[in-house]
Amino acid sequence: MVTVSSNETKKIQVHFVPYGTENKPKGEVIYRDPNHPAHTWSGKGRKPLWLQSYLDQGRDLSEFLVPKRRRRKKTDE
């Protein structure tokens, strides 16, 4: 936090927040908005408003699933 004062007697407090720390998705992305790819949800906690509005319009939750990536299995040679 930095306190800035000018010629006047007012003091302004400025808080610096590192870029991307507040809106960073937590956990693996399971659902994604096809119209706005930055809108994601891990499936934990409350449904985000963007997803709830689609569901209220009668769309199905499975429409927003992100396909799982294929993972390589380690083999002992």
N, CA, C and O atoms as a GROMACS GRO file, in nm:
protein
  308
    1MET      N    1   0.085  -0.116   0.000
    1MET     CA    2   0.000   0.000   0.000
    1MET      C    3   0.090   0.124   0.000
    1MET      O    4   0.191   0.127   0.070
    2VAL      N    5   0.053   0.224  -0.078
    2VAL     CA    6   0.128   0.348  -0.088
    2VAL      C    7   0.034   0.462  -0.055
    2VAL      O    8  -0.078   0.467  -0.104
    3THR      N    9   0.079   0.553   0.028
    3THR     CA   10  -0.001   0.671   0.058
    3THR      C   11   0.055   0.787  -0.021
    3THR      O   12   0.175   0.816  -0.013
    4VAL      N   13  -0.030   0.853  -0.097
    4VAL     CA   14   0.011   0.963  -0.183
    4VAL      C   15  -0.055   1.089  -0.131
    4VAL      O   16  -0.176   1.091  -0.106
    5SER      N   17   0.024   1.195  -0.114
    5SER     CA   18  -0.036   1.322  -0.073
    5SER      C   19   0.004   1.428  -0.174
    5SER      O   20   0.114   1.427  -0.228
    6SER      N   21  -0.086   1.519  -0.196
    6SER     CA   22  -0.060   1.628  -0.290
    6SER      C   23  -0.046   1.757  -0.210
    6SER      O   24  -0.033   1.754  -0.088
    7ASN      N   25  -0.048   1.871  -0.279
    7ASN     CA   26  -0.037   2.000  -0.212
    7ASN      C   27  -0.154   2.022  -0.117
    7ASN      O   28  -0.141   2.095  -0.018
    8GLU      N   29  -0.264   1.962  -0.146
    8GLU     CA   30  -0.380   1.973  -0.059
    8GLU      C   31  -0.362   1.879   0.060
    8GLU      O   32  -0.266   1.802   0.063
    9THR      N   33  -0.451   1.884   0.154
    9THR     CA   34  -0.439   1.800   0.272
    9THR      C   35  -0.501   1.662   0.254
    9THR      O   36  -0.505   1.584   0.349
   10LYS      N   37  -0.549   1.630   0.134
   10LYS     CA   38  -0.609   1.500   0.109
   10LYS      C   39  -0.501   1.394   0.096
   10LYS      O   40  -0.394   1.419   0.040
   11LYS      N   41  -0.530   1.276   0.147
   11LYS     CA   42  -0.440   1.162   0.130
   11LYS      C   43  -0.515   1.055   0.053
   11LYS      O   44  -0.632   1.028   0.080
   12ILE      N   45  -0.448   0.995  -0.041
   12ILE     CA   46  -0.508   0.890  -0.123
   12ILE      C   47  -0.427   0.763  -0.100
   12ILE      O   48  -0.304   0.764  -0.107
   13GLN      N   49  -0.495   0.654  -0.072
   13GLN     CA   50  -0.426   0.526  -0.056
   13GLN      C   51  -0.443   0.445  -0.184
   13GLN      O   52  -0.554   0.430  -0.235
   14VAL      N   53  -0.332   0.394  -0.234
   14VAL     CA   54  -0.331   0.316  -0.357
   14VAL      C   55  -0.286   0.175  -0.322
   14VAL      O   56  -0.181   0.158  -0.259
   15HIS      N   57  -0.363   0.076  -0.360
   15HIS     CA   58  -0.328  -0.064  -0.336
   15HIS      C   59  -0.282  -0.125  -0.467
   15HIS      O   60  -0.350  -0.115  -0.569
   16PHE      N   61  -0.166  -0.188  -0.464
   16PHE     CA   62  -0.114  -0.255  -0.582
   16PHE      C   63  -0.143  -0.404  -0.573
   16PHE      O   64  -0.110  -0.468  -0.473
   17VAL      N   65  -0.204  -0.457  -0.676
   17VAL     CA   66  -0.237  -0.599  -0.682
   17VAL      C   67  -0.165  -0.656  -0.803
   17VAL      O   68  -0.180  -0.604  -0.913
   18PRO      N   69  -0.087  -0.762  -0.786
   18PRO     CA   70  -0.019  -0.821  -0.901
   18PRO      C   71  -0.118  -0.863  -1.008
   18PRO      O   72  -0.226  -0.914  -0.977
   19TYR      N   73  -0.083  -0.843  -1.132
   19TYR     CA   74  -0.171  -0.872  -1.245
   19TYR      C   75  -0.210  -1.019  -1.246
   19TYR      O   76  -0.125  -1.107  -1.232
   20GLY      N   77  -0.339  -1.044  -1.262
   20GLY     CA   78  -0.389  -1.180  -1.281
   20GLY      C   79  -0.409  -1.261  -1.155
   20GLY      O   80  -0.444  -1.378  -1.164
   21THR      N   81  -0.388  -1.204  -1.039
   21THR     CA   82  -0.401  -1.285  -0.918
   21THR      C   83  -0.544  -1.296  -0.869
   21THR      O   84  -0.580  -1.397  -0.808
   22GLU      N   85  -0.628  -1.196  -0.895
   22GLU     CA   86  -0.764  -1.200  -0.841
   22GLU      C   87  -0.860  -1.283  -0.925
   22GLU      O   88  -0.947  -1.350  -0.870
   23ASN      N   89  -0.846  -1.281  -1.056
   23ASN     CA   90  -0.940  -1.351  -1.143
   23ASN      C   91  -0.885  -1.481  -1.198
   23ASN      O   92  -0.941  -1.539  -1.291
   24LYS      N   93  -0.776  -1.527  -1.142
   24LYS     CA   94  -0.716  -1.650  -1.190
   24LYS      C   95  -0.805  -1.768  -1.152
   24LYS      O   96  -0.838  -1.784  -1.034
   25PRO      N   97  -0.843  -1.852  -1.249
   25PRO     CA   98  -0.928  -1.966  -1.215
   25PRO      C   99  -0.855  -2.062  -1.122
   25PRO      O  100  -0.735  -2.086  -1.137
   26LYS      N  101  -0.927  -2.116  -1.027
   26LYS     CA  102  -0.869  -2.210  -0.934
   26LYS      C  103  -0.916  -2.350  -0.971
   26LYS      O  104  -1.036  -2.374  -0.986
   27GLY      N  105  -0.824  -2.440  -0.985
   27GLY     CA  106  -0.858  -2.576  -1.021
   27GLY      C  107  -0.860  -2.594  -1.172
   27GLY      O  108  -0.838  -2.500  -1.248
   28GLU      N  109  -0.887  -2.715  -1.212
   28GLU     CA  110  -0.892  -2.750  -1.354
   28GLU      C  111  -1.023  -2.700  -1.415
   28GLU      O  112  -1.129  -2.711  -1.354
   29VAL      N  113  -1.014  -2.645  -1.535
   29VAL     CA  114  -1.132  -2.594  -1.604
   29VAL      C  115  -1.215  -2.712  -1.655
   29VAL      O  116  -1.163  -2.798  -1.726
   30ILE      N  117  -1.342  -2.716  -1.618
   30ILE     CA  118  -1.432  -2.822  -1.662
   30ILE      C  119  -1.537  -2.767  -1.758
   30ILE      O  120  -1.580  -2.836  -1.850
   31TYR      N  121  -1.579  -2.642  -1.735
   31TYR     CA  122  -1.682  -2.580  -1.818
   31TYR      C  123  -1.629  -2.450  -1.876
   31TYR      O  124  -1.558  -2.375  -1.808
   32ARG      N  125  -1.664  -2.421  -2.002
   32ARG     CA  126  -1.620  -2.300  -2.069
   32ARG      C  127  -1.734  -2.241  -2.151
   32ARG      O  128  -1.811  -2.314  -2.214
   33ASP      N  129  -1.744  -2.109  -2.149
   33ASP     CA  130  -1.845  -2.036  -2.228
   33ASP      C  131  -1.796  -2.032  -2.372
   33ASP      O  132  -1.689  -1.976  -2.399
   34PRO      N  133  -1.871  -2.090  -2.467
   34PRO     CA  134  -1.825  -2.090  -2.607
   34PRO      C  135  -1.819  -1.951  -2.669
   34PRO      O  136  -1.741  -1.929  -2.762
   35ASN      N  137  -1.898  -1.857  -2.620
   35ASN     CA  138  -1.897  -1.721  -2.675
   35ASN      C  139  -1.789  -1.634  -2.612
   35ASN      O  140  -1.744  -1.537  -2.674
   36HIS      N  141  -1.746  -1.668  -2.492
   36HIS     CA  142  -1.643  -1.592  -2.420
   36HIS      C  143  -1.548  -1.693  -2.355
   36HIS      O  144  -1.570  -1.730  -2.240
   37PRO      N  145  -1.444  -1.738  -2.425
   37PRO     CA  146  -1.356  -1.844  -2.373
   37PRO      C  147  -1.288  -1.811  -2.240
   37PRO      O  148  -1.242  -1.902  -2.172
   38ALA      N  149  -1.282  -1.684  -2.202
   38ALA     CA  150  -1.222  -1.650  -2.073
   38ALA      C  151  -1.314  -1.684  -1.957
   38ALA      O  152  -1.269  -1.693  -1.843
   39HIS      N  153  -1.443  -1.705  -1.985
   39HIS     CA  154  -1.538  -1.743  -1.880
   39HIS      C  155  -1.527  -1.894  -1.860
   39HIS      O  156  -1.566  -1.972  -1.946
   40THR      N  157  -1.474  -1.933  -1.746
   40THR     CA  158  -1.457  -2.075  -1.716
   40THR      C  159  -1.510  -2.103  -1.575
   40THR      O  160  -1.531  -2.012  -1.495
   41TRP      N  161  -1.529  -2.232  -1.547
   41TRP     CA  162  -1.573  -2.275  -1.416
   41TRP      C  163  -1.516  -2.413  -1.388
   41TRP      O  164  -1.517  -2.500  -1.476
   42SER      N  165  -1.468  -2.433  -1.268
   42SER     CA  166  -1.408  -2.561  -1.231
   42SER      C  167  -1.512  -2.663  -1.185
   42SER      O  168  -1.478  -2.779  -1.163
   43GLY      N  169  -1.637  -2.621  -1.170
   43GLY     CA  170  -1.741  -2.710  -1.122
   43GLY      C  171  -1.753  -2.710  -0.971
   43GLY      O  172  -1.837  -2.780  -0.914
   44LYS      N  173  -1.669  -2.631  -0.905
   44LYS     CA  174  -1.673  -2.622  -0.759
   44LYS      C  175  -1.734  -2.489  -0.719
   44LYS      O  176  -1.712  -2.387  -0.785
   45GLY      N  177  -1.810  -2.490  -0.612
   45GLY     CA  178  -1.872  -2.367  -0.564
   45GLY      C  179  -1.998  -2.334  -0.644
   45GLY      O  180  -2.053  -2.419  -0.714
   46ARG      N  181  -2.043  -2.209  -0.632
   46ARG     CA  182  -2.164  -2.166  -0.701
   46ARG      C  183  -2.141  -2.157  -0.851
   46ARG      O  184  -2.030  -2.129  -0.896
   47LYS      N  185  -2.248  -2.181  -0.926
   47LYS     CA  186  -2.239  -2.164  -1.071
   47LYS      C  187  -2.221  -2.016  -1.103
   47LYS      O  188  -2.288  -1.932  -1.045
   48PRO      N  189  -2.130  -1.984  -1.195
   48PRO     CA  190  -2.113  -1.843  -1.232
   48PRO      C  191  -2.237  -1.791  -1.304
   48PRO      O  192  -2.314  -1.868  -1.362
   49LEU      N  193  -2.255  -1.661  -1.302
   49LEU     CA  194  -2.373  -1.599  -1.361
   49LEU      C  195  -2.385  -1.628  -1.510
   49LEU      O  196  -2.495  -1.649  -1.561
   50TRP      N  197  -2.271  -1.630  -1.582
   50TRP     CA  198  -2.278  -1.656  -1.726
   50TRP      C  199  -2.336  -1.795  -1.752
   50TRP      O  200  -2.415  -1.812  -1.845
   51LEU      N  201  -2.299  -1.893  -1.671
   51LEU     CA  202  -2.349  -2.030  -1.690
   51LEU      C  203  -2.494  -2.041  -1.646
   51LEU      O  204  -2.575  -2.106  -1.714
   52GLN      N  205  -2.528  -1.980  -1.535
   52GLN     CA  206  -2.665  -1.985  -1.486
   52GLN      C  207  -2.762  -1.922  -1.585
   52GLN      O  208  -2.874  -1.970  -1.600
   53SER      N  209  -2.720  -1.815  -1.653
   53SER     CA  210  -2.810  -1.752  -1.752
   53SER      C  211  -2.836  -1.845  -1.870
   53SER      O  212  -2.947  -1.848  -1.923
   54TYR      N  213  -2.733  -1.922  -1.913
   54TYR     CA  214  -2.755  -2.020  -2.020
   54TYR      C  215  -2.851  -2.129  -1.974
   54TYR      O  216  -2.940  -2.169  -2.049
   55LEU      N  217  -2.834  -2.177  -1.852
   55LEU     CA  218  -2.920  -2.284  -1.800
   55LEU      C  219  -3.064  -2.235  -1.786
   55LEU      O  220  -3.157  -2.312  -1.809
   56ASP      N  221  -3.082  -2.109  -1.747
   56ASP     CA  222  -3.216  -2.052  -1.736
   56ASP      C  223  -3.285  -2.042  -1.873
   56ASP      O  224  -3.407  -2.040  -1.881
   57GLN      N  225  -3.205  -2.036  -1.979
   57GLN     CA  226  -3.260  -2.031  -2.116
   57GLN      C  227  -3.293  -2.170  -2.168
   57GLN      O  228  -3.341  -2.184  -2.280
   58GLY      N  229  -3.267  -2.273  -2.086
   58GLY     CA  230  -3.303  -2.409  -2.124
   58GLY      C  231  -3.189  -2.490  -2.183
   58GLY      O  232  -3.211  -2.602  -2.230
   59ARG      N  233  -3.067  -2.436  -2.181
   59ARG     CA  234  -2.954  -2.512  -2.234
   59ARG      C  235  -2.907  -2.613  -2.132
   59ARG      O  236  -2.937  -2.601  -2.013
   60ASP      N  237  -2.834  -2.714  -2.178
   60ASP     CA  238  -2.790  -2.824  -2.094
   60ASP      C  239  -2.645  -2.801  -2.048
   60ASP      O  240  -2.563  -2.751  -2.124
   61LEU      N  241  -2.616  -2.838  -1.924
   61LEU     CA  242  -2.483  -2.819  -1.868
   61LEU      C  243  -2.375  -2.891  -1.949
   61LEU      O  244  -2.263  -2.843  -1.958
   62SER      N  245  -2.409  -3.004  -2.006
   62SER     CA  246  -2.310  -3.082  -2.082
   62SER      C  247  -2.263  -3.010  -2.208
   62SER      O  248  -2.158  -3.045  -2.262
   63GLU      N  249  -2.337  -2.910  -2.255
   63GLU     CA  250  -2.295  -2.833  -2.372
   63GLU      C  251  -2.167  -2.754  -2.346
   63GLU      O  252  -2.096  -2.717  -2.440
   64PHE      N  253  -2.138  -2.727  -2.220
   64PHE     CA  254  -2.027  -2.639  -2.185
   64PHE      C  255  -1.905  -2.715  -2.133
   64PHE      O  256  -1.806  -2.654  -2.092
   65LEU      N  257  -1.912  -2.848  -2.135
   65LEU     CA  258  -1.799  -2.930  -2.090
   65LEU      C  259  -1.678  -2.911  -2.179
   65LEU      O  260  -1.690  -2.906  -2.302
   66VAL      N  261  -1.562  -2.901  -2.118
   66VAL     CA  262  -1.436  -2.894  -2.192
   66VAL      C  263  -1.388  -3.037  -2.206
   66VAL      O  264  -1.379  -3.109  -2.106
   67PRO      N  265  -1.355  -3.080  -2.328
   67PRO     CA  266  -1.309  -3.219  -2.344
   67PRO      C  267  -1.178  -3.242  -2.270
   67PRO      O  268  -1.090  -3.156  -2.269
   68LYS      N  269  -1.168  -3.358  -2.207
   68LYS     CA  270  -1.046  -3.391  -2.134
   68LYS      C  271  -0.934  -3.419  -2.234
   68LYS      O  272  -0.957  -3.477  -2.340
   69ARG      N  273  -0.814  -3.376  -2.198
   69ARG     CA  274  -0.699  -3.406  -2.283
   69ARG      C  275  -0.655  -3.549  -2.258
   69ARG      O  276  -0.666  -3.601  -2.146
   70ARG      N  277  -0.608  -3.610  -2.362
   70ARG     CA  278  -0.556  -3.746  -2.345
   70ARG      C  279  -0.420  -3.738  -2.277
   70ARG      O  280  -0.333  -3.661  -2.318
   71ARG      N  281  -0.404  -3.815  -2.176
   71ARG     CA  282  -0.278  -3.817  -2.103
   71ARG      C  283  -0.202  -3.943  -2.138
   71ARG      O  284  -0.260  -4.051  -2.149
   72ARG      N  285  -0.073  -3.928  -2.155
   72ARG     CA  286   0.011  -4.042  -2.184
   72ARG      C  287   0.034  -4.122  -2.056
   72ARG      O  288   0.060  -4.066  -1.949
   73LYS      N  289   0.024  -4.250  -2.069
   73LYS     CA  290   0.056  -4.335  -1.956
   73LYS      C  291   0.204  -4.372  -1.965
   73LYS      O  292   0.255  -4.408  -2.071
   74LYS      N  293   0.272  -4.363  -1.851
   74LYS     CA  294   0.413  -4.400  -1.849
   74LYS      C  295   0.423  -4.551  -1.853
   74LYS      O  296   0.355  -4.621  -1.777
   75THR      N  297   0.508  -4.601  -1.940
   75THR     CA  298   0.528  -4.745  -1.949
   75THR      C  299   0.671  -4.776  -1.911
   75THR      O  300   0.763  -4.704  -1.948
   76ASP      N  301   0.689  -4.883  -1.840
   76ASP     CA  302   0.824  -4.926  -1.804
   76ASP      C  303   0.881  -5.007  -1.919
   76ASP      O  304   0.821  -5.104  -1.965
   77GLU      N  305   0.997  -4.966  -1.966
   77GLU     CA  306   1.058  -5.039  -2.078
   77GLU      C  307   1.178  -5.116  -2.034
   77GLU      O  308   1.241  -5.183  -2.116
   0.00000   0.00000   0.00000
